Amino acid sequence: MVVVMRAGATPDQIEHVVSMVKDMGLKEQVIVGTERTVVAVIGDDRQKDSSVFEMVEGVERVVPILAPYKMASSEVKKSRTIIPLLAGSDARIGGRKVGVIAGPCSVESREQIKEIAHAVKEAGAIGLRGGAYKPRTSPYAFQGTGENGLKWLAEAREETGLVVVTEVMATEQIPAVSEYADVLQVGARNMQNFNLLMALGNQPKPVLLKRGLSATLEEFLLAAEYLMKNGNTQVILCERGIRTYEEYVRNTLPLASVPELHRLSHLPVVVDPSHGTGKSHLVQDMCRAAVAAGADGWIVEVHNDPARAWTDGAQSITPDQFAEMMKSIKRIAQAIDRDA
């Protein structure tokens, strides 16, 4: 359930409700909205007695949450969540502006990541993606450049001002990735790695959570709930396609999930058309379609030489293609009252 405070409720009144929640042996999460503050009450439903809150000063009403994902649900927070990506920067996901994150699948060298970073920045990206640690199906495939790759990403950020987004694969990698990156990505294979999700919930940086290969939307939102339940409310949902019987694409990109996730949750939604199709000639059209469907942003693979890319060259577009695509994205965004 959530305890909805009255407009203008004082900090002392909110703190009193929080104390009551703790006294019941439950966990609280204070969510500040544009007009009202709500206190989400988290824990065993059998211990929740809504009547004790109804007469408390400063409380407007108590609302039961029917969705199994309590904190991610739009029942808890009606206004859309906007997530700042880097302190001191205007880069954010959510709101009117469509945020674009671009870069190579893998960080291959200092020169490579810096060249691509400058190119995507000039074209209008706000974030730089690039994998330093790579989850690969084959144990013999390239596994990433590790901490060197993280350092090169950070150097590229210093030169361009782009927010760094990179994947963390295991709990033991969190300290190193947090030191260099601004947004920590959970890949599709780890969407239900609950130990990793709980650990990431205990650190303060935004998390970009990718949908699992065969996950339902409810499972996806429950994965986000693991992060939020442990204290991190800065969660970005990423639709990256699901595995189906179809073979002409690497994955099937269900863009209907974007408006549906917006209906079910207050969290921002970005789309990954690179993994969602696996083919570079489809990426640009799916980026345009994602914006038209209402996505808050997208994350796309850009490589300066896709034919020689160490990973996922077939789904990477060139910097020139990216720049050209950004021009059309701006027009589409304007048509639906967004900015890009």
C-alpha positions as CSV (number, residue, x, y, z in Angstrom):
1,M,0.0,0.0,0.0
2,V,1.0,3.7,-0.2
3,V,0.2,6.4,2.2
4,V,-0.7,9.6,0.2
5,M,0.2,12.7,2.1
6,R,-1.8,15.9,1.7
7,A,-0.5,18.7,-0.5
8,G,1.7,20.8,1.8
9,A,2.3,18.0,4.4
10,T,5.2,19.0,6.6
11,P,8.5,17.1,6.9
12,D,7.5,16.2,10.5
13,Q,4.2,14.7,9.4
14,I,6.0,12.6,6.7
15,E,8.6,11.5,9.3
16,H,5.8,10.5,11.7
17,V,4.3,8.2,9.0
18,V,7.8,6.7,8.3
19,S,8.2,6.0,12.0
20,M,4.9,4.2,12.1
21,V,5.9,2.1,9.2
22,K,9.1,1.1,10.9
23,D,7.3,0.3,14.1
24,M,5.2,-2.2,12.2
25,G,8.3,-4.0,11.1
26,L,7.9,-2.9,7.5
27,K,10.1,-0.9,5.1
28,E,9.3,2.5,3.8
29,Q,10.2,4.4,0.6
30,V,9.4,8.1,0.4
31,I,8.5,9.2,-3.1
32,V,8.4,12.9,-3.7
33,G,6.1,13.9,-6.6
34,T,5.4,17.3,-8.2
35,E,2.3,17.9,-6.0
36,R,2.3,15.3,-3.2
37,T,4.6,13.0,-1.3
38,V,3.7,9.4,-0.9
39,V,5.1,6.8,1.5
40,A,5.3,3.3,0.0
41,V,4.9,0.6,2.6
42,I,6.8,-2.5,1.7
43,G,6.7,-5.9,3.3
44,D,4.4,-8.8,4.2
45,D,0.8,-7.8,3.4
46,R,-0.4,-9.6,6.6
47,Q,1.4,-7.0,8.7
48,K,-0.2,-4.0,7.0
49,D,-3.1,-2.3,8.7
50,S,-4.2,0.6,6.6
51,S,-6.6,1.9,9.2
52,V,-3.8,3.1,11.5
53,F,-2.7,5.6,9.0
54,E,-6.1,7.0,7.9
55,M,-6.6,9.4,10.8
56,V,-2.9,10.5,11.0
57,E,-2.4,14.3,10.6
58,G,-1.2,15.1,7.1
59,V,-2.4,11.9,5.5
60,E,-4.9,12.3,2.6
61,R,-5.7,8.7,1.9
62,V,-4.3,5.1,2.0
63,V,-4.2,3.3,-1.3
64,P,-3.8,-0.5,-1.7
65,I,-1.4,-1.4,-4.5
66,L,-2.7,-4.3,-6.6
67,A,0.3,-4.8,-8.9
68,P,2.9,-7.2,-7.6
69,Y,5.6,-4.6,-8.4
70,K,4.7,-2.1,-5.7
71,M,7.3,0.7,-6.1
72,A,7.6,0.5,-9.9
73,S,3.9,0.7,-10.4
74,S,2.1,3.8,-11.7
75,E,-0.4,3.2,-8.9
76,V,2.3,4.5,-6.5
77,K,3.5,7.5,-8.6
78,K,1.2,9.1,-11.2
79,S,3.8,11.5,-12.6
80,R,6.5,10.2,-14.9
81,T,9.9,9.7,-13.3
82,I,12.8,11.8,-14.7
83,I,16.3,10.4,-14.0
84,P,19.4,12.7,-14.0
85,L,22.3,10.7,-15.3
86,L,25.2,12.8,-14.0
87,A,25.6,15.4,-11.3
88,G,26.2,18.8,-12.8
89,S,25.0,17.8,-16.2
90,D,21.6,18.4,-17.9
91,A,21.6,14.8,-19.3
92,R,18.6,12.9,-18.2
93,I,16.2,10.2,-19.3
94,G,12.5,11.0,-19.0
95,G,10.5,14.2,-19.6
96,R,10.1,16.0,-22.9
97,K,13.6,15.3,-24.3
98,V,14.4,12.0,-25.9
99,G,17.8,10.9,-24.6
100,V,20.1,9.2,-27.0
101,I,23.0,6.9,-25.8
102,A,25.4,5.6,-28.5
103,G,28.7,3.9,-28.9
104,P,30.3,0.6,-29.7
105,C,29.3,-2.8,-28.4
106,S,32.8,-3.3,-27.0
107,V,35.5,-0.9,-25.9
108,E,38.4,-2.0,-28.1
109,S,41.1,0.7,-27.6
110,R,41.5,4.2,-26.2
111,E,41.7,5.6,-29.7
112,Q,38.5,3.8,-30.9
113,I,36.3,4.8,-28.0
114,K,37.4,8.5,-28.1
115,E,36.9,8.7,-31.9
116,I,33.4,7.3,-31.6
117,A,32.6,9.4,-28.5
118,H,33.4,12.7,-30.3
119,A,31.3,11.6,-33.4
120,V,28.2,10.7,-31.4
121,K,28.5,13.8,-29.2
122,E,28.6,16.1,-32.3
123,A,25.5,14.4,-33.7
124,G,23.5,15.0,-30.5
125,A,24.0,12.0,-28.1
126,I,23.9,12.6,-24.4
127,G,25.5,9.3,-23.4
128,L,28.3,7.0,-24.5
129,R,27.8,3.2,-24.3
130,G,30.5,0.6,-24.5
131,G,31.2,-2.7,-22.9
132,A,34.3,-3.2,-20.9
133,Y,33.1,-6.5,-19.5
134,K,31.3,-8.7,-22.1
135,P,28.9,-11.5,-21.4
136,R,29.4,-13.9,-24.3
137,T,27.6,-17.1,-25.2
138,S,30.9,-18.8,-26.0
139,P,33.6,-18.9,-23.3
140,Y,36.2,-18.6,-26.1
141,A,34.9,-15.4,-27.5
142,F,36.3,-11.9,-26.6
143,Q,35.4,-11.1,-23.0
144,G,36.2,-7.4,-23.0
145,T,39.1,-5.1,-22.1
146,G,38.1,-5.0,-18.4
147,E,39.4,-2.1,-16.2
148,N,41.4,-0.6,-19.1
149,G,38.2,-0.3,-21.0
150,L,36.6,1.5,-18.1
151,K,39.5,3.9,-17.9
152,W,39.2,4.7,-21.6
153,L,35.5,5.3,-21.2
154,A,36.2,7.8,-18.4
155,E,38.8,9.5,-20.5
156,A,36.3,9.9,-23.3
157,R,33.8,11.4,-20.9
158,E,36.4,14.0,-19.8
159,E,36.9,15.0,-23.4
160,T,33.2,15.1,-24.5
161,G,31.0,15.5,-21.4
162,L,29.0,12.4,-22.4
163,V,27.5,10.2,-19.7
164,V,29.2,6.8,-19.5
165,V,26.9,3.8,-19.6
166,T,28.4,0.3,-19.3
167,E,27.5,-3.2,-18.2
168,V,28.2,-4.8,-14.8
169,M,28.0,-8.5,-14.9
170,A,28.6,-9.6,-11.3
171,T,28.5,-8.2,-7.8
172,E,32.3,-8.1,-7.5
173,Q,32.5,-5.8,-10.5
174,I,30.3,-3.1,-9.0
175,P,33.0,-1.1,-7.2
176,A,35.2,-0.9,-10.3
177,V,32.4,-0.1,-12.7
178,S,30.9,2.5,-10.2
179,E,34.3,4.2,-10.0
180,Y,34.4,5.0,-13.8
181,A,30.8,4.8,-15.1
182,D,27.8,7.1,-14.5
183,V,25.0,4.6,-15.3
184,L,25.4,0.9,-14.6
185,Q,23.7,-1.4,-17.1
186,V,22.2,-4.8,-16.3
187,G,22.2,-7.0,-19.4
188,A,19.4,-9.2,-20.6
189,R,21.1,-12.4,-19.3
190,N,21.3,-10.9,-15.8
191,M,17.8,-9.5,-15.6
192,Q,16.9,-12.1,-13.0
193,N,20.3,-12.3,-11.3
194,F,18.7,-11.3,-8.1
195,N,21.9,-11.1,-6.0
196,L,23.3,-8.6,-8.6
197,L,20.0,-6.6,-8.6
198,M,19.9,-6.3,-4.8
199,A,23.6,-5.2,-4.7
200,L,22.9,-2.6,-7.4
201,G,19.9,-1.4,-5.4
202,N,22.3,-0.6,-2.5
203,Q,24.4,1.8,-4.6
204,P,23.3,5.3,-5.7
205,K,24.0,5.5,-9.4
206,P,21.3,5.0,-12.0
207,V,20.7,1.5,-13.4
208,L,19.7,0.7,-16.9
209,L,17.8,-2.6,-16.8
210,K,17.5,-4.6,-20.0
211,R,14.6,-6.9,-20.5
212,G,15.4,-10.6,-20.4
213,L,15.5,-12.7,-23.6
214,S,12.2,-14.4,-22.7
215,A,10.9,-12.2,-19.9
216,T,7.3,-11.1,-19.6
217,L,6.6,-7.5,-18.8
218,E,5.6,-8.5,-15.3
219,E,8.9,-10.3,-14.7
220,F,10.7,-7.3,-16.1
221,L,9.0,-4.9,-13.7
222,L,9.5,-7.3,-10.8
223,A,13.3,-7.2,-11.6
224,A,13.1,-3.4,-11.4
225,E,11.3,-3.9,-8.1
226,Y,14.4,-5.7,-6.7
227,L,16.5,-2.6,-7.4
228,M,13.9,-0.2,-6.0
229,K,13.1,-2.3,-2.9
230,N,16.7,-2.1,-1.9
231,G,16.8,1.7,-2.1
232,N,17.7,2.7,-5.7
233,T,14.8,4.4,-7.4
234,Q,16.8,5.6,-10.4
235,V,15.8,2.7,-12.7
236,I,15.6,3.0,-16.5
237,L,13.8,0.2,-18.3
238,C,15.3,-0.9,-21.6
239,E,13.3,-2.9,-24.2
240,R,15.9,-4.8,-26.2
241,G,13.8,-7.4,-27.9
242,I,12.8,-10.9,-27.0
243,R,13.6,-14.4,-28.4
244,T,10.8,-15.8,-30.6
245,Y,10.5,-18.4,-33.4
246,E,11.3,-15.7,-36.0
247,E,14.7,-16.1,-37.7
248,Y,15.0,-13.0,-40.0
249,V,16.1,-10.9,-37.0
250,R,18.3,-11.7,-34.0
251,N,15.5,-10.8,-31.6
252,T,11.9,-9.6,-32.1
253,L,11.6,-6.0,-31.0
254,P,8.0,-5.5,-29.5
255,L,7.6,-1.8,-29.5
256,A,4.1,-2.1,-28.1
257,S,5.8,-2.7,-24.8
258,V,6.8,1.0,-24.7
259,P,3.3,2.5,-24.2
260,E,2.3,-0.5,-22.1
261,L,5.2,-0.1,-19.7
262,H,4.3,3.6,-19.5
263,R,0.8,2.6,-18.5
264,L,1.9,0.1,-15.9
265,S,4.9,2.0,-14.5
266,H,6.2,5.5,-13.8
267,L,9.8,4.5,-14.8
268,P,11.3,5.8,-18.1
269,V,11.6,3.4,-21.0
270,V,14.4,3.3,-23.6
271,V,14.7,1.0,-26.6
272,D,17.7,-0.9,-27.9
273,P,17.1,-1.4,-31.7
274,S,20.6,-2.9,-32.2
275,H,20.1,-6.0,-30.1
276,G,16.4,-5.8,-30.9
277,T,17.0,-6.6,-34.6
278,G,20.6,-7.7,-34.9
279,K,20.9,-6.1,-38.3
280,S,22.2,-2.7,-39.0
281,H,19.9,-2.0,-41.9
282,L,16.9,-2.2,-39.6
283,V,18.3,-0.1,-36.8
284,Q,17.5,3.3,-38.2
285,D,13.9,2.5,-38.9
286,M,13.4,1.0,-35.5
287,C,14.9,4.0,-33.8
288,R,12.4,6.2,-35.6
289,A,9.6,3.9,-34.7
290,A,10.7,3.8,-31.1
291,V,10.5,7.6,-30.8
292,A,7.0,7.6,-32.5
293,A,5.9,4.9,-29.9
294,G,6.8,7.3,-27.1
295,A,10.2,5.9,-25.9
296,D,12.1,8.2,-23.6
297,G,15.3,7.4,-25.3
298,W,17.2,4.7,-27.1
299,I,20.6,3.1,-26.8
300,V,22.3,2.2,-30.1
301,E,25.5,0.6,-31.3
302,V,27.8,2.9,-33.4
303,H,31.2,1.7,-34.6
304,N,33.7,3.6,-36.8
305,D,34.5,0.3,-38.7
306,P,31.6,-2.2,-38.3
307,A,33.2,-4.8,-40.6
308,R,36.2,-5.0,-38.2
309,A,34.3,-4.7,-34.9
310,W,35.4,-7.2,-32.3
311,T,31.7,-7.8,-31.3
312,D,28.3,-7.3,-33.0
313,G,29.5,-5.5,-36.1
314,A,26.5,-6.8,-38.0
315,Q,24.1,-4.6,-35.9
316,S,26.3,-1.5,-35.6
317,I,25.8,1.6,-37.7
318,T,28.5,4.1,-38.7
319,P,28.9,7.6,-37.2
320,D,27.7,9.1,-40.5
321,Q,24.6,6.9,-40.5
322,F,24.0,7.9,-36.9
323,A,24.3,11.6,-37.6
324,E,21.9,11.3,-40.5
325,M,19.4,9.4,-38.4
326,M,19.5,12.0,-35.7
327,K,18.2,14.6,-38.1
328,S,15.1,12.6,-38.9
329,I,14.6,11.7,-35.2
330,K,14.4,15.4,-34.3
331,R,11.6,15.8,-36.8
332,I,9.7,12.8,-35.5
333,A,10.1,14.0,-31.9
334,Q,8.7,17.4,-32.8
335,A,5.7,15.8,-34.4
336,I,4.7,14.2,-31.0
337,D,5.6,17.2,-28.9
338,R,9.0,15.9,-27.8
339,D,12.6,17.2,-28.3
340,A,15.6,15.2,-29.4
